[in-house]
Structures are given as structure tokens and as C-alpha cells.
Amino acid sequence: MTNHLLLERIRDNAKAANKHIVLPEGTEPRTIAAASIITKEKIARITLLGDIDQIKACAAENNVDLSGIELLDPLQSDLFERFAVDFAKLREKKGMTLEKARETMKNPLYFGAMMVQEDFADGMVAGAKNSTSDVLRPALQIIKTARGVSTACGAFFIFSPQTQYGEDGAFIFADCGVNPTLTPEQMADVAYCCHKTAIDIIGIKQPRIAMLSFSTKGSAQHETVDKVRQAVEITHERYPELIVDGELQLDAAIVPRVGELKAPDSPVAGHANILIFPDLQSGNICYKATQYFGNAIALGPILLGMAKPVNDLSRGCSVEDIVNIVAIVCCQQPDK
């Protein structure tokens, strides 16, 4: 299946799901343009948050049709006081007061997260003009991580023209966007979240997970290599249904002849379609190198491990990126 068809399938699945997505950055031009496309193509039902006059002015300036899009000003919403009261209760042990909660709810990122938490929306997407930490903070405070998962992570869907690798060129890379360092236990959580996402969203029937290192099966010794080995052991114990192996170098993970040479008994080597990196630095560098040197499509970061779908955007995102991320969020399933 070509990368183009994979993206089309994600969009088609989003249309069938008929989800309602809130976009808190309602006055941001790319977000407004994306909302119009999403609405016209019936990928999702959209609510834009922000000052309504500013949203309309920005849309007019950029010749964007707002037909079919809900415009909601948190400050004027009937939900404002309810959300403030509920947020104050939720964070009471952290010293939150009703007065502080009212001030917090003026921030569309918090208001949007409350919409998702209280089922007024199915998911939220933001980050075109806010940092990852600004987007994640309300999500983690309000929605929290899924049951049994201690760590949310930032994954990228990679669609490479080199279709001999991965799943016809499709991969999931993680963690590439959230955690600067990962413990072995957290790496196991990341592997589990990626496995579920590969099946639910990309449609990979047999996820094969490689825990990456600069060593393959004992070719080098270092404490960072030990961490990866421990992560593999923990993943096997916690999630025996997962096909996971490591430590593997990148070439041993994805190139069949190298995998056969370096790790002949591995169920993953040479055929991995999910790559788990030992730290954010290596993951972030690798996905950007793949995107720009390898001419791959990189969608993300996709926030995994949350109880309900919330997603961050790169501040350099295009309108098309926002449309695709919204489609992906529509396909994510909330924790039951």
C-alpha cells in the first residue's frame, strides 16, 4: 500500500467515525484554514475556540469559509463556570481554588481539555502556536494518562518512499516528542502504546518492535545498552503478546540482510515497523533526518498513552499537517 493510500485510509476511517474535535487555537490562520478543509471533506465536526470576532476577521482576511464550523468563545460560554468548578475540584489537592480555576479556564487549551474530559468533544488538537509543554500541561492535569500506562509519549508516523523497509515504508518512531529520558519501564509503556496504535490507526497487522541502540545483541557494552536490554525484558514480562526485540542497531532492525547477519534468531531484526528510541535526543534527530534526508512524510508528534485523544502539533506545521493530525485523532480510541 502506498503512503498516499495509507493517508487516504486514515482520512476515510476518520470520516466514518464522525468525531467532534476541538481546536483551541481558533484565531491561528493555519488552524482556521485546516478547520475549513476538515469540515468540507467531512473528516470531523470542528469547534474553534477564541474571540469570535477575531476568528471571523482572520478567516475573512485569508478568504476562508467558516460554514459548518462551530465558533465558541470560552469567556462567553455557558460551560465556563461549570468547567471552572469541576477543574477546581479536580485540582483541589494541588491548591487550586475556584478563583484560580476561573482564571485558568480563560486559557483555551484548558477549556478545550475540559471539553474532551467532560465529553463535549471527542478529541483536541493544538500546538500550531503553543509549545508542546503548554499543550501537554492541561491534558495531563485534566485528562491524564490511560489506565495501566504511566507515561505519555510523542510518536511520529513515518511514511518513507523506501517501501522495502518497515510496513511498505510505514513506521512508528517513538519517543520523539515528549520525554527527554526514558526508564526501561517507560520504554515498555511506549512499546505497548505504539503496538496498539499501529493496529488501530495505520492498520499494521503484525507490529514488530525494535528497541534501538548503538549495539546489536551484545556487540557493545555500556550502561545505556543495558537500559535497552532491560526494557526488552520488562516488555516481554508485561506484554507477552508483543513481538519485540533488542538491543538492535537501526540497520539490524530494518534491513533484512543485516538483521539476518547480526541477529539471525531475532523475530524482529530486518523487519521492524516500530522503532523505540532510548531517549528523546536520538529519536528526534532520527525522525528529522528521515524526513529531510530521506524525503519521508513525518506526521506528528502523535501523543500516545492518554486516556482520551489529545494531540500536539509542531509549530512549523502546515495546513495539511493539521488536517492529517485531526484525522489521526479521530481514529484514536479513548481508554475504556
Secondary structure, DSSP 8 states (H G I E B T S, - for coil): --HHHHHHHHHHHHHHHT-EEEES-TT-HHHHHHHHHHHHTTS-EEEEES-HHHHHHHHHHTT---TT-EEE-GGG-TTHHHHHHHHHHHTGGGT--HHHHHHHTTSHHHHHHHHHHTTS-SEEEE-SSS-HHHHHHHIIIII-B-TT----EEEEEEE-S-TTSTBTTEEEEESSSS-SB--HHHHHHHHHHHHHHIIIII--SS-EEEEE-S-STTSS--HHHHHHHHHHHHHHHH-TTSEEEEEE-HHHHH-HHHHHHH-TT-SSTT--SEEE-SBHHHHHHHHHHHHHHS--EEEEEEEESBSS-EEE--TT--HHHHHHHHHHHHH-----
